[in-house]
Amino acid sequence: MLSWQRLRFRSRTAGALFISGFCAYAITAVLASHYEFFSGDLRVARAIQSLDMAWIRPLMTFVSALGSGWLAVALVVFAGVALVAVGRRTEGLVCMAGLGVGRSLTSLLKLLSARPRPSLEFLQVTGSFHELSFPSGHAVFFVEFFGFLFFLTYLLAKRGVARTFALVILATLILLVGVSRVYLGAHWPSDVLGGYLAGMLWLTVMIQTYYYFASPSEPDDGQPKSQQATLFSAK
């Protein structure tokens, strides 16, 4: 158990990072609402789309499919129900409720920026995309969902090869989804950046909520529950 002083320090640090992330997202969102794409977007996107290995397109399509439509919903429900079934009720409920609210917030953020999707005039566009472009909903979803699973795995799983393997897979999925959305022409790189920032902000809220409800009513260090809940506690 960490001392109250260390928990308070971590809480302050996490709070500062949250504010910094919020400011970074706000600035990017305002710019995205005024510009269809940024100066570096086109260069980076064309570099990614120039990758021509035979396995690239199937991989990018598969990764993007994990965050699309009913498959994404099924993944969240399955993970949440599985957590509840194994006795992790708080974890399961935070997962399902957090992703549900996060989806609504993402739709609102898209409306606020109102940036159009990349067009065939500039990029190769695979498929038909109807929602607005900023932030990338897939990037937000992957950070929130797979990021929360990463957090739970790091916090609760026993150290070992299986734990390390799971953490690597989850982190890789989060990184790959950004590349996949640009490769398929669904988003500009700055859309993905916005998605990562927005996802990290909401993931932080989910983790804080989890710690609040998972904290014991009488912690070992004598601090009340309201003080025990922090953004980045440890085992």
C-alpha positions as CSV (number, residue, x, y, z in Angstrom):
1,M,0.0,0.0,0.0
2,L,1.4,3.4,-1.0
3,S,1.6,6.1,1.7
4,W,-0.9,8.9,1.6
5,Q,1.9,11.4,0.7
6,R,2.9,9.3,-2.4
7,L,-0.8,8.9,-3.4
8,R,-1.3,12.6,-3.2
9,F,1.8,13.3,-5.3
10,R,0.6,10.8,-7.9
11,S,-2.9,12.4,-7.9
12,R,-1.4,15.9,-8.4
13,T,0.8,14.6,-11.2
14,A,-2.1,12.8,-12.9
15,G,-4.2,16.0,-12.6
16,A,-1.5,18.1,-14.2
17,L,-1.2,15.6,-17.1
18,F,-5.0,15.5,-17.5
19,I,-5.1,19.3,-17.8
20,S,-2.2,19.3,-20.3
21,G,-4.0,16.6,-22.4
22,F,-7.2,18.5,-22.3
23,C,-5.5,21.7,-23.5
24,A,-3.7,19.8,-26.2
25,Y,-7.0,18.3,-27.4
26,A,-8.8,21.6,-27.3
27,I,-6.2,23.4,-29.4
28,T,-6.1,20.6,-31.9
29,A,-9.9,20.4,-32.1
30,V,-10.2,24.2,-32.7
31,L,-7.7,24.0,-35.5
32,A,-9.4,21.0,-37.0
33,S,-12.7,22.9,-37.1
34,H,-11.1,25.5,-39.3
35,Y,-8.8,23.4,-41.5
36,E,-9.8,20.3,-43.6
37,F,-6.3,18.9,-42.9
38,F,-3.0,20.2,-41.5
39,S,0.2,20.8,-43.5
40,G,1.8,17.6,-42.3
41,D,-1.3,15.4,-42.7
42,L,-1.0,14.9,-46.4
43,R,2.7,14.0,-46.3
44,V,2.3,11.5,-43.5
45,A,-0.9,9.9,-44.9
46,R,0.6,9.4,-48.3
47,A,3.7,7.8,-46.7
48,I,1.5,5.4,-44.8
49,Q,-0.6,4.6,-47.9
50,S,2.5,3.9,-49.9
51,L,3.2,0.7,-47.8
52,D,2.6,-2.1,-50.3
53,M,3.5,-5.3,-48.5
54,A,0.9,-8.0,-49.2
55,W,0.0,-8.5,-45.6
56,I,-0.6,-4.8,-44.8
57,R,-4.1,-4.3,-46.2
58,P,-5.6,-7.5,-44.5
59,L,-4.0,-6.5,-41.2
60,M,-5.2,-2.9,-41.4
61,T,-8.7,-4.0,-42.4
62,F,-8.9,-6.5,-39.5
63,V,-7.7,-4.0,-36.9
64,S,-10.2,-1.4,-38.0
65,A,-13.0,-4.0,-38.0
66,L,-12.5,-4.5,-34.3
67,G,-13.7,-1.0,-33.7
68,S,-16.6,-1.0,-36.1
69,G,-20.3,-1.3,-35.6
70,W,-21.8,-4.2,-33.7
71,L,-18.4,-6.0,-33.4
72,A,-17.2,-3.2,-31.1
73,V,-20.3,-3.4,-29.1
74,A,-20.0,-7.1,-28.8
75,L,-16.4,-6.9,-27.6
76,V,-17.4,-4.4,-24.9
77,V,-20.4,-6.4,-23.7
78,F,-18.4,-9.7,-23.7
79,A,-15.5,-8.2,-21.8
80,G,-17.9,-6.5,-19.3
81,V,-20.0,-9.6,-18.7
82,A,-16.9,-11.8,-18.5
83,L,-15.4,-9.6,-15.8
84,V,-18.7,-9.6,-13.8
85,A,-18.9,-13.4,-14.2
86,V,-15.4,-13.9,-12.6
87,G,-16.2,-11.7,-9.7
88,R,-14.9,-8.4,-11.0
89,R,-18.2,-6.6,-10.9
90,T,-16.8,-3.1,-10.5
91,E,-14.4,-3.6,-13.4
92,G,-17.1,-5.0,-15.7
93,L,-19.6,-2.2,-14.9
94,V,-17.0,0.5,-15.4
95,C,-16.0,-1.0,-18.7
96,M,-19.5,-1.2,-20.1
97,A,-20.8,2.1,-18.7
98,G,-17.6,3.9,-19.5
99,L,-17.5,2.8,-23.2
100,G,-21.2,3.6,-23.6
101,V,-20.9,7.1,-22.3
102,G,-17.6,7.5,-24.2
103,R,-19.3,6.7,-27.5
104,S,-21.9,9.4,-27.0
105,L,-19.2,11.9,-26.1
106,T,-17.2,11.0,-29.2
107,S,-20.2,11.8,-31.4
108,L,-20.6,15.1,-29.6
109,L,-16.9,16.0,-30.2
110,K,-17.3,15.2,-33.9
111,L,-20.2,17.6,-34.2
112,L,-18.3,20.3,-32.4
113,S,-15.3,20.1,-34.8
114,A,-17.4,19.2,-37.9
115,R,-14.4,18.3,-40.0
116,P,-15.1,16.4,-43.2
117,R,-13.5,13.0,-44.1
118,P,-10.5,12.8,-46.4
119,S,-11.6,12.8,-50.0
120,L,-10.4,10.9,-53.1
121,E,-8.9,14.2,-54.3
122,F,-6.1,13.8,-51.8
123,L,-6.0,10.2,-50.6
124,Q,-6.9,6.6,-51.6
125,V,-10.2,6.1,-49.7
126,T,-11.2,2.5,-49.0
127,G,-14.9,2.2,-48.2
128,S,-17.7,4.7,-47.5
129,F,-17.5,6.7,-44.3
130,H,-20.5,8.7,-43.1
131,E,-19.6,10.3,-39.8
132,L,-17.4,13.4,-39.4
133,S,-13.7,13.0,-39.2
134,F,-12.3,14.6,-36.0
135,P,-11.6,12.9,-33.7
136,S,-11.2,9.4,-35.0
137,G,-13.8,7.3,-33.2
138,H,-11.8,4.2,-33.7
139,A,-8.8,5.7,-32.0
140,V,-11.0,6.9,-29.1
141,F,-12.6,3.5,-28.7
142,F,-9.3,1.5,-28.8
143,V,-7.7,3.8,-26.2
144,E,-10.8,3.5,-23.9
145,F,-11.5,-0.2,-24.4
146,F,-8.1,-1.8,-24.9
147,G,-6.5,0.8,-22.7
148,F,-8.8,-0.1,-19.8
149,L,-8.1,-3.8,-20.4
150,F,-4.3,-2.9,-20.4
151,F,-4.8,-1.1,-17.1
152,L,-6.7,-4.0,-15.5
153,T,-4.2,-6.5,-16.8
154,Y,-1.3,-4.5,-15.4
155,L,-3.1,-4.0,-12.1
156,L,-4.6,-7.4,-11.4
157,A,-2.7,-10.1,-13.3
158,K,0.2,-12.0,-11.8
159,R,3.6,-11.1,-13.2
160,G,4.8,-13.5,-15.8
161,V,5.0,-14.3,-19.5
162,A,1.3,-14.4,-20.1
163,R,0.8,-11.0,-18.5
164,T,3.6,-9.4,-20.5
165,F,2.2,-11.0,-23.7
166,A,-1.2,-9.6,-23.0
167,L,0.1,-6.1,-22.3
168,V,2.1,-6.1,-25.6
169,I,-0.9,-7.3,-27.6
170,L,-3.2,-4.6,-26.1
171,A,-0.6,-1.8,-26.6
172,T,0.0,-3.0,-30.2
173,L,-3.7,-2.9,-31.1
174,I,-3.9,0.7,-29.8
175,L,-0.9,1.8,-31.9
176,L,-2.0,-0.1,-35.0
177,V,-5.5,1.3,-35.1
178,G,-4.2,4.8,-35.8
179,V,-2.1,3.5,-38.7
180,S,-5.0,1.5,-40.1
181,R,-7.4,4.4,-40.1
182,V,-5.0,6.5,-42.1
183,Y,-4.0,3.6,-44.4
184,L,-7.6,3.0,-45.3
185,G,-8.2,6.7,-46.0
186,A,-10.8,7.0,-43.2
187,H,-8.9,9.7,-41.3
188,W,-6.1,12.2,-41.4
189,P,-3.2,11.7,-39.0
190,S,-4.4,14.7,-36.9
191,D,-7.8,13.0,-36.6
192,V,-6.0,10.0,-35.0
193,L,-4.0,12.3,-32.8
194,G,-7.2,13.9,-31.6
195,G,-8.7,10.5,-31.0
196,Y,-5.8,9.3,-28.9
197,L,-5.9,12.5,-26.8
198,A,-9.7,12.3,-26.3
199,G,-9.5,8.6,-25.5
200,M,-6.8,9.1,-22.9
201,L,-8.8,11.8,-21.2
202,W,-11.9,9.6,-20.9
203,L,-9.8,6.6,-20.0
204,T,-8.4,8.6,-17.1
205,V,-12.0,9.4,-16.0
206,M,-12.8,5.6,-16.2
207,I,-9.8,4.7,-14.1
208,Q,-10.6,7.4,-11.5
209,T,-14.2,6.1,-11.3
210,Y,-12.9,2.5,-10.9
211,Y,-10.6,3.5,-8.1
212,Y,-13.3,5.4,-6.3
213,F,-15.7,2.4,-6.3
214,A,-13.1,-0.2,-5.8
215,S,-11.4,1.5,-2.9
216,P,-11.9,-0.1,0.5
217,S,-14.1,1.8,2.9
218,E,-11.4,1.7,5.6
219,P,-8.0,1.8,3.9
220,D,-4.9,0.6,5.8
221,D,-3.3,4.0,6.1
222,G,-6.4,5.4,7.9
223,Q,-7.4,7.9,5.1
224,P,-11.1,8.1,4.2
225,K,-12.3,6.5,1.0
226,S,-12.7,9.9,-0.7
227,Q,-9.0,10.6,-0.2
228,Q,-7.9,7.1,-1.1
229,A,-9.3,7.3,-4.6
230,T,-6.6,8.6,-6.9
231,L,-5.9,8.6,-10.7
232,F,-2.9,6.4,-10.5
233,S,-2.9,4.3,-7.4
234,A,-0.8,1.1,-7.3
235,K,-1.1,-2.4,-5.9
